[in-house]
Amino acid sequence: MKGAIFTFIPNIDKILDINTFRSSDEINQKALKWLDKNKGSNFFLFLHYIGAHVPYSPSAEFREKFTDDARSSEELEAEYKKSTGLKRYGNVSRDVVDTLIGLYDAEIAELDYNLNLFFEGIGELGLKDNTIIIIMADSGEEFYEHGSFKHGRTLYQEDVHVPLLIYYPKRLEPKIVKDPVSTLDIFPTVLDMVGIEVPGSVDGFSLAPLIENNGSYEREFVKSELFGLPEYETRKQTAIIQNEWKLIEVEPETEAMPSGLY
């Protein structure tokens, strides 16, 4: 399944060369080389690390810390697909689930290690403490909590609750924010922190007041939507999160994919 952007720009994969896998180490090297060349200018840099993603293939150094199962990610996927196919729920053994989680955790640990190397690199360039650094993910990952695997198929928390870290010591003090927020808010937050007025047409709100306890965060609730999954017998899924409650509406509902209040 490809995202909506492929519908509007069918050849974007060729334009951006996004089908070419690049290791975290390669991304670091190229990014630090570019930053060294451009550190005297204002810049915006987006780095897309793919280290924590299917197929789960961590290096041996990290893999052995989380699992001693020798099966590959592809072999484990073939194993659970014997039972689940494209449907939710099936007779999937616990050892398959646990090994997949171990491989994913190993990939996260390896990515964390490489991100630390990148931060050390930008520190050596003198950029770390005067640059807005944001770490986020575009999805979580399912490990059979609701009968399936991977991501992009549901709006349960394991799929939509993602990391969001903002580092900018010139303005922000360390703080943990527990309020539900949206990745739509990243763009207006960046504009706010660099002193650019946020256009009224932007679908998002600055997180700066929430982080700094200065003013109010204007989002009453967080909304997620998912469209067009005929292989899973659903056309649309909508999730609304407000305070400690979450409502998921599934159209049409199925026995395996009901609407619910959580």
Stockholm file with secondary structure:
# STOCKHOLM 1.0

chainA/1-262         MKGAIFTFIPNIDKILDINTFRSSDEINQKALKWLDKNKGSNFFLFLHYIGAHVPYSPSAEFREKFTDDARSSEELEAEYKKSTGLKRYGNVSRDVVDTLIGLYDAEIAELDYNLNLFFEGIGELGLKDNTIIIIMADSGEEFYEHGSFKHGRTLYQEDVHVPLLIYYPKRLEPKIVKDPVSTLDIFPTVLDMVGIEVPGSVDGFSLAPLIENNGSYEREFVKSELFGLPEYETRKQTAIIQNEWKLIEVEPETEAMPSGLY
#=GR chainA/1-262 SS CCCTHHHHSTTHHHHTTTTSCCCHHHHHHHHHHHHHHHTTSCCCCCCCCCSSSSSCCCCHHHHHHHCCCCCCHHHHHHHHHHHHTTSSCCCCCHHHHHHHHHHHHHHHHHHHHHHHHHHHHHHHTTCGGGSCEEEECSCCCEESTTSCEESSSCCSHHHHCCCEEEECTTTCCCCCCCSCCCGGGHHHHHHHHTTCCCCTTCSCCCSHHHHHTSSCCCCSCEEEEEEEEGGGTEEEEEEEEETTEEEEEEESCCSSSCCEEC
#=GC SS_cons         CCCTHHHHSTTHHHHTTTTSCCCHHHHHHHHHHHHHHHTTSCCCCCCCCCSSSSSCCCCHHHHHHHCCCCCCHHHHHHHHHHHHTTSSCCCCCHHHHHHHHHHHHHHHHHHHHHHHHHHHHHHHTTCGGGSCEEEECSCCCEESTTSCEESSSCCSHHHHCCCEEEECTTTCCCCCCCSCCCGGGHHHHHHHHTTCCCCTTCSCCCSHHHHHTSSCCCCSCEEEEEEEEGGGTEEEEEEEEETTEEEEEEESCCSSSCCEEC
//
